[in-house]
Each structure stands twice: as C-alpha cells, then as structure tokens.
C-alpha cells in the first residue's frame, strides 16, 4: 500500500487531508512540525510527503532542504504562497510539485498521483490506480541505455561512467535518462520542462542549472562538452564522444 506522510500544523486541515488520502486506500501518517517529519521520514520511509510550509518549529522551505539531505522521497508542497519567485525557489530546492491553498481533495489526489508516477516509485501502484508504474509511463523502455562509456539503468536508477557509479539526484537522473532515450536528437528546454519537470511555471534557467550539475558530475564543461552538447537557441542533445 502506498504510504504518505502529511506534515501540517493546523489540526483541522491535517484531519481533512488524512481523510481524503485514506479514502483513496493510502496508508497515512502525520506530523504537526518539521522535526517530527524528519523523524518519520528516517524511521518510516514513506512513499511521498505532503508538506505544509507554515510549520511552528522551522520554515517549510528549510524542512524541505533537510528532507532532501535525508531522502529523495517525492515531496508535494502545500502552500498559501502563490508568488512565482517563491514557487520557483521551492522547486529548485527539491520540491516535486506544489498546490496553492485552498485546494480540493481531487486536486490533491491528482497531483500526488502525478508525482508518484513521475518519480517511478514501484510501491506506488496500489491505491492510486496503478499510476506509480516504474519507468516513466507508457512506452518507456526499462532496458539499460548505453552511450559511449555512459550506462544508464532505468530500473535500478543508476548511472555508470567508464565503470564508475555517478551519484545523481532524482531530477538529474530523470533528465539524463530522458536525454538518453532521445540520444542524438536535439531536445528543447521547453520539452524537457514538459517531460521531466511537468511544470508549466518553471523557468528554463532550472534546466540550465541541472545541466550544469550533470556536466560537472560527468567530468565535462559546457565549453568542452563530451556527452551533453548545447545547440544554441535550440536545445541540448546527448551524444557519444568521438
């Protein structure tokens, strides 16, 4: 059964969220504060987290950064803050999606289902209509992809370069895997945002930041690319080095 941790300090809202989630056959625990949430994530290891930002002990944005230091669990931020700059900051800090309060139970379930599906959590299938299938949706290949000395395994979610494992964040892995599935083809930043982030309000600069991190971990620079080549004004492509 898919497990969800609700982090919300308001008792009425917390109860309402729990009722919605349990009515969809989800296993739910809750915490009224950030440090309690960190303990639950460490000990219980939920499949997803619904995180309120207005917590009594630490700011939710700080809690998000702490969560990312512990786990790559999918995090859906529930916030009353609808400022674009704030939302972009949260997404860049590691949030997988967000909901602006007030929102309906249907919106919560739909966003949570999408987050679990994108994050390819194999245990997320029950309780959400099978939307948590690993591999990124219909037609996605589960076979390892090899480009030059780069080997990407979608099922194990591992990347090896010349036999050495490369430690990537979940988003970095998803970005690289998508480029690998489209190896040799130029992919626009808009397409990457649509297919990897699936967020209409994320700036293209977010892609640049993640590409820069990927290049560094692959031992290359934008000025001297080996695998990740930028086509100015068009997009980026993954190619095998000559």
N, C-alpha and C positions, 0 to 999 in steps of 0.2 A: 504494500500500500504506500502511496506517495505521502511523504511527511513534510509538513510545512511549519515553520516557526513564525509566529506573529509577534512582532515587537511593537507594542503600543501602550502608552501610559494611561490613556483615557479608558476607564473600566467599561463604559457603555459601548464605545467604539470597538474595543478589544472583544467584548462579548459578541457583538454583531458580526465581526469578521470571522470569529471562530464558528459561529452558527452557519454562516454562508459556506465556509470551507468544509466543515464536517457534513453538511447536507450534500456535498458532492463526493462523499466517500474518501475524504482526505484525513490523514492522521495529523492532528494539530496539537502543538504545544504553544505556550505563550510566555512572554516576559514583559514586565512593565518598564524595564530600563535597559540601558545599553550593556552594562557589565553582566547582567543576568543573561542577556542574549549571547554574549561571548562564551559564557559557561555552557549554555545549551548547545551552541554550535560545536564546541570542543568535545562535549560528552555525548550528545545525542546524534550529531551529524545529520541534520535534516536535509531533504532534497531541495528545499527552497526556503527563502526568508522573505517575509513581507515586513519592511522596515519603515516605521514612522520616524520623522526627523526631529520632532519636538519632544525629546526624552528628558526626564528630570535630572539625570546624572551627567550625561555627556551629550553633546550635539550629535544628531543622527549622522551628519556628514563625517564626523570623527569616528563614530561607531562603524560606519561603512569602511573607512580606511583600516580600522582594526580588524574587521571581519576579513578583509582582503589579505591581511597579514597572516591569517589563520587558515583560510579556506577559499576555494574557488566556487563555493555554493552559489547558485543563482540568487540574486537579490533584486526584489521588486520594491522600489521606494514608493511609499505613500506619503505625499506631502501637500501642504496647503500653499507651498511656494511655487508660483507659476511663472517666475521670471526666467526668461530664456537662458541668461548667463548662468544662473544657479543650476538649472536643469542640465546644461552642458557640462558644468563643473562636476556634478554628481555622476553623470555618465562616464566622464573621463576618469573619475575616481574609482570606477569599478561597478557602478550600478548597471544592471542588465535591462531595466525598463523602469518606468515610473507611472504613477497615477496621481492626478491632482484632485485633492479633496474638494467637495464631496464627490464620491463615485458610487456606482451601483454594484450590487453583488455580481451581476452579469459581466460588468467590465472587469472586475477583479478576477473572475474565473478565466475570462478570455485572455487577459494579459498574462496571467500565471501559466496558462496552458502554452501560450506562445513562447514564454521564457524557457519553460522546461523543454519544449520541442527544440528550440534553437540551441540550447546547451547540451543537447543529446544525452540526457540523463536516462540510462536504461531502466531505472527503477520507477520512472515517472509514468509508465504506461497505465497501471490501474488507477481508476478514479478520475481520469481526465480523458477518457475516450480514446486511449492509445496514442495521444498526441505527443508522448515523450519518446517516440522511437529514436534509437540512436542513428546517427549518420546524416542528419540534416534534411530529412524529408524524402518524398518520392523521387526515385531515380538516382539518389546519391549512392555512389559506389563505396563499398566497405573495404575494398582491396587496397593494400599499401600502394602509394604513388611514389615513383622514383624519378627524380630529375637530376642528372649528373650524380654527385655523391650525396644528394639530399634524399632522404627516405622519410615519407610521412605516412603514418599508420592511423587511419581514421577511427578504427575500433579501439585500439589501445591509447589513442590520442597522444602519441609520442612522435618526436622528430629526431632523426639522427643525421648528422653531417659527418661524412667520412668515418662512420662507425661510432662517433661520439654523440651521446644524447644532448640535445639542446633544450634547455628549460625555458618553456614559453608560458605566458599567461593563457587563460582560456580564450580571450579575444584574439591574441596573437596567433594562437593555433588555428582558430576558425578562419582568420584572414589568410594565413598561409595555405591552409587546406583548400580554400575556395580558389585561390590563385593557381594551386597545383591542379585542381580539376579543370582549370581553363589554361593550362600551360601553353605558352607560345602565343596566346591571344591577348591583346590589349584590353584591360578591363578598366572602365572609368571609375572615378571616385564615387560618383552617384550610384553606380551599380553596386559597388562594394558596400556603401551605406545601406542600400536597399536589401542586399542579400545577406550581409554579415551582421550589420547592426540592426537592420529592420526598424529604423527610427527615422521619421520624416524631419525631425528638428535637430539632428546632429550636424555640426558643421564639418566641411571637408577637411578642415585642419586636424580633426580627430584621426582621419585616415593617415595623414602625413605623420602624426606623432607615432602611431602604431607601426607604420612602415619604417620609420627611423629606428625604433626599438628592434624590429625584426632584422634590419640590416646589421645593426650592431651585434646582435646575437649570432648572426650568420657570418660575422667577420668581414663585412664589407661596408663601403660607404657609398652615398649617392653619387659622388664624383667618380668613383671607381667601382661600379656595380659588377657583380658576378651572376647572381641569380635574379635579383629584383631590379628590373630596368624601367625607369620612368620615361614615358613618351610625352614630351612637353605638350600641354594643352589637351591631351587625350586621356591618359591614364597610366597604368602600370601593368607590366607583364612579368611572369616567371619564366625564365629560360634556362637551359642547360649551358654552363660555361663552355667556351670553345676548348 
